[in-house]
Amino acid sequence: MKFKANVKVMLKPSVLDPQGATLERALKSMGHDNVSSIRVGKLIELVLESPDAQEAAKAANDWADRLLANPNMENYSLTLEPLT
């Protein structure tokens, strides 16, 4: 069975986000004063084959822990959906 896993990776709140700060300054310089606290992350979409959702989630979590996110600086969340 095929599944699509979306792994959202964000810097931990305690880690400075220079890219987010740059975007915030740029938007404010364009007159958008209602914008604050921009954080930039990444979304990784994986399509994988697995016998069931539990095994697919286990594999995707393992990949996120070991490769897709840096546990010292980043948190991640995972969503999984079956593909037909």
trRosetta pair geometry for C-beta under 8 A, 3 or more apart (Angstrom, degrees):
i j d omega theta_ij theta_ji phi_ij phi_ji
1 49 6.9 144 72 -153 33 68
1 50 6.4 -43 69 72 84 58
1 51 6.7 74 22 -160 99 19
1 52 6.9 58 43 -89 136 32
1 56 7.9 -83 92 -49 99 132
1 82 6.4 -36 166 -141 117 106
2 47 6.2 3 -172 -177 109 96
2 48 7.2 160 -149 85 63 31
2 49 5.5 -41 -93 -94 65 69
2 82 7.3 106 86 -165 57 62
2 83 4.2 -44 104 58 106 115
3 47 7.3 170 85 -151 42 53
3 48 5.7 -20 61 64 89 79
3 49 7.7 147 16 -104 77 22
3 50 6.0 -22 8 31 123 110
3 53 6.6 132 -98 -113 142 65
3 56 4.2 52 33 -160 158 159
3 80 5.5 -1 177 -170 126 97
3 81 6.7 156 -159 79 76 34
3 82 5.6 -51 -103 -105 75 47
3 83 6.3 -177 -103 0 18 88
4 45 6.6 -12 -171 -169 100 94
4 46 7.2 156 -157 82 50 48
4 47 5.4 -25 -100 -98 71 73
4 80 7.3 160 82 -152 47 49
4 81 5.3 -13 58 61 94 88
4 83 5.5 92 -25 -55 95 108
5 45 7.4 157 83 -156 51 45
5 46 4.5 -10 59 60 99 101
5 47 7.9 179 20 -83 72 25
5 48 6.5 4 0 13 115 113
5 56 6.7 -169 -59 159 115 101
5 57 7.6 156 -107 -103 120 50
5 60 4.0 -153 -149 -116 165 150
5 78 6.1 -18 -168 -164 102 100
5 79 7.2 159 -154 82 52 46
5 80 5.1 -14 -102 -101 77 79
6 43 6.2 -16 -167 -168 98 99
6 44 7.4 149 -158 77 47 49
6 45 5.5 -15 -103 -103 73 73
6 46 7.9 -173 -76 23 29 70
6 78 7.1 153 80 -154 53 49
6 79 4.8 -2 54 55 101 96
6 80 7.9 -159 22 -71 67 37
7 43 7.3 150 77 -159 50 48
7 44 4.4 -16 61 61 102 101
7 45 7.9 -166 22 -74 71 28
7 46 7.0 33 -6 -3 108 110
7 60 6.6 -164 -65 175 111 105
7 63 7.8 -114 -59 95 157 103
7 64 5.0 -168 -139 -96 138 118
7 68 5.4 22 123 139 155 157
7 69 7.4 -134 164 -37 121 108
7 76 5.5 -3 -175 -174 93 126
7 77 7.6 165 -153 80 49 40
7 78 5.4 -13 -102 -101 72 79
8 41 6.3 49 179 129 79 142
8 42 7.7 171 -152 88 46 43
8 43 5.5 -16 -102 -105 70 77
8 76 6.3 155 80 -156 50 67
8 77 4.9 -7 55 55 103 89
8 78 7.8 -162 21 -74 72 33
8 79 7.9 38 -10 -1 104 97
9 41 5.5 179 90 -174 54 102
9 42 5.0 -6 57 58 104 87
9 43 7.7 -173 20 -81 74 29
9 44 6.8 36 -8 -4 113 107
9 64 7.6 -170 -79 -152 104 100
9 68 6.3 -149 -63 144 137 93
9 69 4.7 -168 -124 -95 116 99
9 74 5.2 13 -175 175 95 137
9 75 7.5 167 -150 86 53 40
9 76 4.7 -23 -97 -98 69 96
10 39 6.1 45 -159 141 111 127
10 41 3.9 -53 -94 -92 68 136
10 74 6.4 154 81 -153 32 84
10 75 5.7 -17 65 62 85 86
10 76 7.5 155 19 -92 65 45
11 15 4.3 -118 176 80 110 122
11 16 8.0 -61 155 79 152 23
11 17 5.2 177 45 -83 151 101
11 39 6.5 -139 46 -163 99 108
11 40 7.8 41 -1 67 112 61
11 41 6.9 -146 -3 -91 67 83
11 73 6.0 -41 -137 158 79 89
11 74 5.7 -63 -104 -99 37 72
11 75 8.0 37 132 18 12 77
12 15 4.8 89 58 -2 81 106
12 73 6.1 -140 8 -179 102 37
12 74 6.4 -142 -31 -102 77 17
12 75 5.7 102 -88 -23 72 96
15 73 5.1 81 -95 -157 159 84
15 74 7.8 -50 27 -69 157 52
16 21 7.5 -14 -180 -25 91 132
17 20 3.7 26 121 21 122 120
17 21 6.3 149 93 -19 70 84
17 38 7.6 -137 108 103 132 66
17 39 5.2 162 -24 -130 176 67
17 40 6.0 157 -177 28 121 81
18 21 5.5 -53 -144 38 35 113
18 22 6.3 39 156 -23 67 103
19 22 5.7 -51 -149 33 31 113
19 23 6.6 30 153 -16 63 105
19 40 4.4 -58 101 33 118 150
20 23 5.8 -56 -150 37 32 110
20 24 6.3 35 152 -22 66 106
20 37 7.8 -3 159 174 127 39
20 38 4.1 -173 -166 105 87 79
20 39 4.7 -17 -99 -106 154 27
20 40 4.7 -159 -64 -10 82 86
21 24 5.6 -52 -147 35 32 114
21 25 6.5 32 155 -17 65 104
21 38 7.4 -178 -64 63 25 96
22 25 5.9 -54 -149 37 31 109
22 26 6.3 31 153 -20 65 108
23 26 5.6 -55 -145 37 32 113
23 27 6.3 30 158 -17 67 105
23 38 4.9 -104 85 114 114 158
23 40 6.8 123 0 -58 141 117
24 27 6.0 -56 -148 37 28 108
24 28 6.4 25 155 -16 63 109
24 35 6.1 -164 -136 123 72 108
24 36 6.8 54 -143 -134 123 32
24 37 7.3 77 -98 -21 141 11
24 38 4.5 -170 -61 16 93 115
25 28 5.8 -59 -147 40 30 110
25 29 6.2 31 155 -21 66 107
26 29 5.7 -55 -147 36 30 110
26 30 6.6 24 153 -15 63 107
27 30 5.6 -60 -152 39 34 110
27 32 4.3 -58 167 66 91 127
27 35 4.6 -13 115 53 142 157
27 38 7.6 124 12 -44 137 145
28 31 7.8 114 -176 -20 32 7
28 32 6.2 -95 -85 70 34 68
28 33 5.9 67 -134 -98 81 55
28 35 6.6 -132 -62 61 75 104
32 35 4.9 33 131 -6 108 117
35 38 6.7 13 166 -52 108 108
44 64 8.0 170 62 -101 134 89
44 68 5.5 -118 32 -149 164 129
46 60 6.2 175 64 -117 140 104
46 63 7.4 84 -69 85 167 157
47 83 6.8 12 -140 -21 105 154
48 56 5.9 154 86 -140 115 94
48 59 6.3 -155 149 99 161 138
48 60 6.9 -162 17 -67 148 95
50 53 7.6 117 94 -89 125 18
50 55 4.4 -175 -179 97 119 104
50 56 3.7 -173 41 -70 153 81
50 59 6.3 -157 -89 11 133 138
51 55 5.5 48 48 32 84 151
52 55 5.3 93 58 14 73 100
52 56 7.0 -134 102 -6 37 93
53 56 5.4 -56 -144 39 34 114
53 57 6.1 34 158 -20 69 106
53 80 6.1 134 -157 122 93 134
53 82 6.8 -72 -80 -62 103 98
54 57 6.0 -54 -147 36 27 109
54 58 6.4 30 152 -21 62 107
55 58 5.5 -52 -146 35 33 115
55 59 6.4 33 155 -18 65 105
56 59 5.9 -56 -150 36 29 109
56 60 6.3 24 156 -14 65 109
56 80 5.8 135 112 -155 116 139
57 60 5.8 -56 -141 41 30 108
57 61 6.1 31 158 -19 65 109
57 78 6.8 130 -146 122 82 136
57 80 5.2 -97 -82 -24 87 158
58 61 6.0 -57 -147 38 25 110
58 62 6.4 28 154 -21 61 107
59 62 5.7 -56 -151 34 30 113
59 63 6.5 28 153 -17 65 105
60 63 5.7 -52 -148 36 33 111
60 64 6.3 33 153 -19 66 106
60 78 5.6 136 122 -152 121 139
60 80 6.6 176 27 -85 156 113
61 64 5.6 -54 -145 37 32 111
61 65 6.2 33 156 -19 66 107
61 78 6.0 -102 -80 -10 76 163
62 65 5.8 -56 -147 37 28 111
62 66 6.0 3 164 -1 65 116
63 66 6.3 -71 -138 49 24 96
63 67 5.4 -43 -173 41 66 113
63 68 5.8 53 134 -15 83 113
64 67 7.4 -73 -105 57 12 69
64 68 4.5 -51 -121 54 53 121
64 69 5.3 21 177 7 79 108
64 76 4.9 -148 -180 99 127 158
64 78 6.3 -124 -27 -70 159 119
65 69 7.1 -23 -97 56 23 99
65 71 6.8 22 -152 -60 66 121
68 76 6.7 75 104 -101 109 160
69 74 4.5 -135 -166 100 95 124
69 75 7.2 -23 -173 149 146 8
69 76 4.2 -127 -52 -38 155 126
70 73 4.8 15 97 41 116 97
70 74 5.0 91 55 16 71 108
71 74 7.0 -71 -89 61 20 72
